[in-house]
Amino acid sequence: MSAPLVTPWADPVPPTRSTLWQRIADEGLSPYAWSNGPHDIYHAHLHSYNKVIYVVQGSITFGLPELGKELTLKAGDRLDLPADTVHDAVVGAQGVVCLEAHKD
């Protein structure tokens, strides 16, 4: 991975948690779930590993300050976030539930 990539959910019906879990597992990855309440904030930080994130429900906006971009994800959307990408996040008004995995 070289740049953050959002893959929007194309179906008008949001996916189930089990559908998204299986998509991650099918890539040979080990997903785990996390959630946050409405309007929670993650300040700018980075990770030493690549991340795959699917939004199960709610929404979250990832800020990419070094790229001058914001990426808003809703149910079913996927974010591939490369290692060492500085990012922050603001959770939407309904909170957010995500599945995440680390990718080599």
C-alpha positions as CSV (number, residue, x, y, z in Angstrom):
1,M,0.0,0.0,0.0
2,S,1.3,3.4,-0.9
3,A,-1.6,5.8,-0.4
4,P,-4.8,5.6,1.6
5,L,-7.6,4.0,-0.4
6,V,-11.3,4.1,0.3
7,T,-13.5,1.4,-1.3
8,P,-17.1,2.5,-1.0
9,W,-19.9,-0.1,-0.3
10,A,-21.7,-0.3,-3.6
11,D,-24.9,-2.0,-2.5
12,P,-27.8,0.2,-1.2
13,V,-28.3,-2.3,1.6
14,P,-25.6,-2.0,4.3
15,P,-23.7,-5.2,4.9
16,T,-23.9,-7.3,8.1
17,R,-21.0,-7.5,10.5
18,S,-20.6,-11.2,9.6
19,T,-20.3,-10.4,5.9
20,L,-17.6,-7.9,6.5
21,W,-15.8,-10.2,9.0
22,Q,-15.8,-12.9,6.3
23,R,-14.4,-10.5,3.7
24,I,-11.4,-9.7,6.0
25,A,-10.9,-13.3,6.9
26,D,-11.0,-14.3,3.2
27,E,-7.9,-12.2,2.8
28,G,-6.1,-14.3,5.4
29,L,-6.3,-11.5,8.0
30,S,-7.5,-11.6,11.6
31,P,-10.2,-9.0,12.2
32,Y,-11.2,-7.5,15.5
33,A,-14.0,-5.0,16.4
34,W,-13.9,-1.6,18.0
35,S,-16.4,1.1,18.5
36,N,-16.7,4.7,19.7
37,G,-19.5,7.0,20.8
38,P,-20.8,10.0,18.9
39,H,-18.2,12.8,18.1
40,D,-15.3,11.0,19.8
41,I,-11.9,12.3,18.5
42,Y,-8.6,10.6,17.8
43,H,-5.8,13.1,17.5
44,A,-3.2,12.8,14.8
45,H,-1.0,9.7,15.1
46,L,0.5,6.9,12.9
47,H,1.0,3.2,13.1
48,S,4.0,1.0,12.0
49,Y,1.7,-1.4,10.2
50,N,-0.8,-1.3,7.4
51,K,-4.5,-1.3,8.4
52,V,-7.7,-2.5,6.8
53,I,-10.8,-0.9,8.3
54,Y,-14.5,-1.6,7.5
55,V,-17.3,0.4,9.0
56,V,-20.0,-1.9,10.2
57,Q,-22.4,0.9,11.3
58,G,-22.3,4.6,11.9
59,S,-19.7,6.8,10.3
60,I,-16.2,8.2,10.9
61,T,-14.1,10.8,9.1
62,F,-10.4,10.2,8.9
63,G,-8.2,13.3,8.4
64,L,-4.9,13.0,6.5
65,P,-3.2,16.2,7.5
66,E,0.0,15.6,5.5
67,L,-2.1,15.0,2.4
68,G,-4.7,17.8,3.1
69,K,-7.6,15.3,2.8
70,E,-10.5,14.0,4.7
71,L,-12.1,10.6,4.1
72,T,-15.6,10.0,5.4
73,L,-16.6,6.3,5.7
74,K,-20.1,4.9,6.4
75,A,-21.5,1.4,6.7
76,G,-19.7,-1.0,4.4
77,D,-16.9,1.3,3.3
78,R,-13.4,0.1,3.5
79,L,-10.2,2.1,4.2
80,D,-6.8,0.7,3.4
81,L,-4.4,2.8,5.5
82,P,-0.7,2.4,4.8
83,A,1.9,2.2,7.6
84,D,3.3,5.5,8.8
85,T,0.4,7.5,7.4
86,V,-0.4,10.3,9.8
87,H,-4.1,10.4,10.5
88,D,-6.7,11.6,12.9
89,A,-10.4,10.8,13.1
90,V,-13.8,12.2,14.2
91,V,-16.7,9.8,14.9
92,G,-20.0,10.7,13.4
93,A,-23.2,11.7,15.2
94,Q,-24.5,8.1,15.5
95,G,-21.2,6.6,16.8
96,V,-19.2,4.0,14.9
97,V,-18.6,0.3,14.9
98,C,-15.6,-0.9,12.9
99,L,-13.8,-4.1,12.0
100,E,-10.0,-3.8,11.6
101,A,-7.1,-6.0,10.7
102,H,-3.4,-5.5,10.3
103,K,-2.0,-6.3,6.8
104,D,1.6,-7.1,5.8
